[in-house]
Amino acid sequence: MTIFDRLFGSDKQSMVQSDEALRGRTSPVLASPRPHTVLGTSITGPWPEGTRVLYLAMGCFWGAEEIFWQEPGVVSTAVGYMGGITPHPTYDEVCTALTGHTETALVAYDPSRVSEEELLRVFWERHDPTSGNRQGNDVGTQYRSAIYWTTPEQEAAVHATKAVYEQVLAARGYDPITTELRPAAEAGPFYYAEDYHQQYLDKNPHGYRCHATTGVPYPVAA
């Protein structure tokens, strides 16, 4: 396997091994985080007592973050890189598929105002969780679907909602869900992306959005 294969071939859809991964750096690429341009809150915390954090990857993180900052009960959002090997990667490095990270949205929320089930309903519906290392025309391991939880409540909700949605998708002829499911502590650090990526679609309202959905709604309880 060569660097050329990684950059331009189908190997962008295979996970990089640790001995192939880029070296990275010791310092964050986002040295001075600014407040959320929509919500006005810190994107790094601290947040109000009781705030929970869930990490969601569903393709291009610009569109994913925009979806969740609009949800009632969400305290803050941010975009970054998670689930990989290279420390403090840059966007260009992640795009080579040589870091192992997936583009991820951090969602900090007030569980008294929005439930894990509601956030996950939005997650399942607003992308295609059966497509492996791609969303629409976006191809590579950086676009894989993933959920990284931080609490037992989130873990329970993740497995319960996945079971429900997978059954619904199967009835419509879809393949099994490929979403990576792991505790955040196992997935590794969330590395904040560069400043221009944070709230990108607020700064660039006509920017790129990838919502390669299945079109299958998550069932609503009667």
Backbone torsions as a table, in degrees:
resi	resn	phi	psi	omega
1	MET	NA	133.6	-177.9
2	THR	-115.2	166.3	174.4
3	ILE	-59.7	-36.4	178.4
4	PHE	-59.7	-43.1	179.5
5	ASP	-60.3	-41.2	-178.9
6	ARG	-65.2	-42.8	-174.2
7	LEU	-77.0	-35.7	-169.4
8	PHE	-124.9	-4.1	-175.4
9	GLY	-113.7	-170.8	-177.0
10	SER	-69.1	-13.5	-178.9
11	ASP	-65.8	-11.7	174.1
12	LYS	-63.5	-15.0	179.4
13	GLN	-98.0	3.0	176.0
14	SER	-110.5	143.7	-175.2
15	MET	-71.2	131.6	178.9
16	VAL	-66.5	146.2	175.7
17	GLN	-90.9	158.7	-173.6
18	SER	-60.9	-32.3	-178.8
19	ASP	-78.9	-7.9	177.1
20	GLU	-102.0	-16.5	-170.8
21	ALA	-67.3	149.5	176.3
22	LEU	-64.8	153.9	-172.9
23	ARG	-73.0	-36.4	-179.3
24	GLY	78.3	-149.8	-173.7
25	ARG	-155.2	174.3	-178.8
26	THR	-99.4	-12.5	-177.1
27	SER	-110.0	145.5	178.5
28	PRO	-62.3	147.6	174.8
29	VAL	-79.8	-18.7	174.5
30	LEU	-107.8	88.7	-172.4
31	ALA	-74.8	-34.7	-175.0
32	SER	-131.0	81.9	-178.5
33	PRO	-60.9	135.2	178.2
34	ARG	-98.3	161.3	176.6
35	PRO	-61.1	155.0	177.7
36	HIS	-57.5	128.5	-174.9
37	THR	-72.5	-17.2	179.1
38	VAL	-102.4	-49.3	-173.2
39	LEU	-90.2	-18.0	178.8
40	GLY	75.9	5.6	-177.9
41	THR	-96.0	166.8	173.6
42	SER	-67.7	142.0	176.8
43	ILE	-91.5	-6.4	-179.3
44	THR	-115.3	-6.3	-174.1
45	GLY	83.6	178.2	4.1
46	PRO	-71.2	153.5	178.6
47	TRP	-114.9	170.7	-179.2
48	PRO	-55.1	149.9	178.9
49	GLU	-55.0	136.9	-179.7
50	GLY	94.5	-10.0	178.7
51	THR	-64.5	136.2	175.8
52	ARG	-112.4	155.9	-179.6
53	VAL	-123.8	132.1	177.4
54	LEU	-128.8	138.5	-178.9
55	TYR	-108.8	125.0	-173.5
56	LEU	-128.7	128.1	177.5
57	ALA	-118.6	126.3	-174.8
58	MET	-150.1	46.9	-177.0
59	GLY	95.7	-155.0	-178.2
60	CYS	-50.7	124.4	-172.8
61	PHE	-73.8	-14.0	175.8
62	TRP	-60.5	-52.9	-178.1
63	GLY	-69.1	-36.3	179.5
64	ALA	-62.1	-45.9	-179.1
65	GLU	-62.9	-42.4	-179.6
66	GLU	-59.3	-40.8	179.0
67	ILE	-57.0	-45.7	-171.6
68	PHE	-83.5	-26.9	177.3
69	TRP	-68.8	-15.1	178.4
70	GLN	-87.2	-9.3	-177.6
71	GLU	-77.5	128.8	175.4
72	PRO	-57.6	138.4	179.7
73	GLY	93.6	-9.8	177.2
74	VAL	-81.2	126.9	-176.7
75	VAL	-85.4	-40.5	-179.9
76	SER	-162.9	161.3	174.5
77	THR	-139.9	161.3	174.7
78	ALA	-158.7	164.6	177.1
79	VAL	-119.3	149.1	-179.7
80	GLY	-169.9	-163.8	-174.2
81	TYR	-122.9	134.7	-174.0
82	MET	-151.1	159.1	175.1
83	GLY	81.6	15.3	-176.6
84	GLY	-118.7	-155.7	-172.1
85	ILE	-116.2	-47.5	-172.9
86	THR	-67.5	126.8	178.5
87	PRO	-75.4	137.6	176.9
88	HIS	47.7	58.8	-178.2
89	PRO	-75.3	157.6	170.7
90	THR	-92.3	166.3	177.9
91	TYR	-60.3	-44.6	-179.4
92	ASP	-60.5	-37.0	178.6
93	GLU	-68.0	-43.0	178.9
94	VAL	-60.2	-37.3	-178.7
95	CYS	-66.6	-15.6	177.9
96	THR	-80.3	-11.7	-173.6
97	ALA	67.9	18.8	-180.0
98	LEU	-106.0	15.7	175.4
99	THR	-116.8	-22.7	179.7
100	GLY	85.1	-1.6	-176.4
101	HIS	-82.9	155.6	169.1
102	THR	-111.9	145.7	178.2
103	GLU	-66.6	122.8	-167.2
104	THR	-129.2	142.2	173.5
105	ALA	-104.4	126.2	170.8
106	LEU	-82.6	129.1	178.7
107	VAL	-123.1	109.4	175.4
108	ALA	-98.8	128.2	-171.2
109	TYR	-144.6	160.3	177.4
110	ASP	-96.8	108.6	-175.7
111	PRO	-67.1	-12.2	174.9
112	SER	-80.4	-12.0	-178.5
113	ARG	-113.3	-26.4	177.6
114	VAL	-145.5	134.2	-176.3
115	SER	-87.6	160.2	173.6
116	GLU	-59.9	-38.8	-179.5
117	GLU	-60.9	-38.8	179.3
118	GLU	-68.2	-44.4	178.0
119	LEU	-61.5	-40.6	-179.0
120	LEU	-73.0	-31.8	173.0
121	ARG	-57.7	-46.4	178.7
122	VAL	-61.7	-44.6	179.5
123	PHE	-56.8	-52.4	-176.3
124	TRP	-63.0	-39.9	-175.0
125	GLU	-74.8	-28.2	-167.6
126	ARG	-97.4	14.9	170.3
127	HIS	-156.3	-179.5	178.4
128	ASP	-104.4	101.9	-176.4
129	PRO	-81.3	8.3	-178.8
130	THR	-108.0	2.0	-167.5
131	SER	-97.8	9.2	176.0
132	GLY	67.8	-134.0	-175.5
133	ASN	-88.2	55.7	176.3
134	ARG	-168.2	156.6	166.7
135	GLN	-137.9	111.3	-177.3
136	GLY	60.5	-127.3	179.9
137	ASN	-84.8	-3.0	178.2
138	ASP	-86.2	113.7	-172.2
139	VAL	-120.5	134.9	176.8
140	GLY	138.9	163.7	-178.2
141	THR	-64.0	-21.3	179.1
142	GLN	-69.5	-13.5	-179.0
143	TYR	-106.2	11.3	-178.9
144	ARG	-69.5	150.5	177.3
145	SER	-78.7	136.0	-179.5
146	ALA	-156.7	150.7	171.5
147	ILE	-130.9	127.2	177.1
148	TYR	-121.3	113.5	-173.6
149	TRP	-97.7	161.2	-178.5
150	THR	-125.0	-4.4	-179.3
151	THR	-138.1	157.6	175.5
152	PRO	-61.1	-35.0	179.0
153	GLU	-62.8	-41.6	178.1
154	GLN	-65.2	-44.3	-179.7
155	GLU	-58.2	-45.0	179.6
156	ALA	-62.3	-42.8	-179.3
157	ALA	-67.1	-37.5	178.4
158	VAL	-59.2	-51.4	-176.5
159	HIS	-68.8	-37.0	179.8
160	ALA	-67.0	-46.4	-178.0
161	THR	-70.2	-35.9	176.6
162	LYS	-60.9	-44.6	-179.5
163	ALA	-60.3	-42.2	179.4
164	VAL	-65.0	-49.3	-174.2
165	TYR	-71.2	-34.6	179.0
166	GLU	-63.3	-37.6	178.2
167	GLN	-65.7	-42.0	179.1
168	VAL	-65.0	-43.6	179.6
169	LEU	-63.6	-41.7	-179.7
170	ALA	-60.4	-37.9	179.2
171	ALA	-65.7	-21.4	178.6
172	ARG	-98.8	6.6	175.3
173	GLY	91.6	10.8	-179.9
174	TYR	-83.6	153.6	174.6
175	ASP	-70.3	168.0	178.0
176	PRO	-60.5	154.7	177.1
177	ILE	-65.7	135.6	-179.6
178	THR	-105.8	2.6	-175.7
179	THR	-54.8	130.8	176.1
180	GLU	-74.7	126.0	-177.3
181	LEU	-120.0	115.3	-178.1
182	ARG	-152.5	152.3	169.1
183	PRO	-66.0	146.0	-178.3
184	ALA	-59.6	-35.0	-179.4
185	ALA	-62.3	-29.9	178.6
186	GLU	-84.0	-34.9	-178.3
187	ALA	-69.6	-23.5	179.6
188	GLY	99.3	179.2	-173.4
189	PRO	-61.5	151.2	167.7
190	PHE	-91.0	113.8	179.8
191	TYR	-96.4	116.2	-179.5
192	TYR	-61.5	135.6	177.4
193	ALA	-76.0	169.6	-179.1
194	GLU	-57.5	156.9	-174.1
195	ASP	-57.1	-38.9	-175.1
196	TYR	-67.6	-18.9	176.5
197	HIS	-80.8	-26.0	-176.5
198	GLN	-67.6	125.1	-178.1
199	GLN	51.6	41.0	-174.7
200	TYR	-54.2	-41.3	-174.7
201	LEU	-80.2	-9.9	167.1
202	ASP	-79.6	-38.9	178.9
203	LYS	-75.2	-28.0	-177.6
204	ASN	-132.9	77.2	-171.8
205	PRO	-57.5	-24.1	-179.7
206	HIS	-101.7	18.7	-178.5
207	GLY	-73.9	179.1	-173.1
208	TYR	-70.6	133.7	173.1
209	ARG	-129.3	130.8	174.9
210	CYS	-117.4	107.5	176.5
211	HIS	-123.1	74.0	-177.5
212	ALA	-82.2	72.3	-173.0
213	THR	-81.0	162.8	172.9
214	THR	-79.1	-21.6	-175.1
215	GLY	80.6	5.1	-178.8
216	VAL	-97.5	118.5	-179.0
217	PRO	-72.3	146.7	173.4
218	TYR	-74.1	133.8	-175.1
219	PRO	-66.1	136.4	178.5
220	VAL	-94.7	131.6	-179.7
221	ALA	-63.8	140.3	-179.7
222	ALA	-72.8	NA	NA
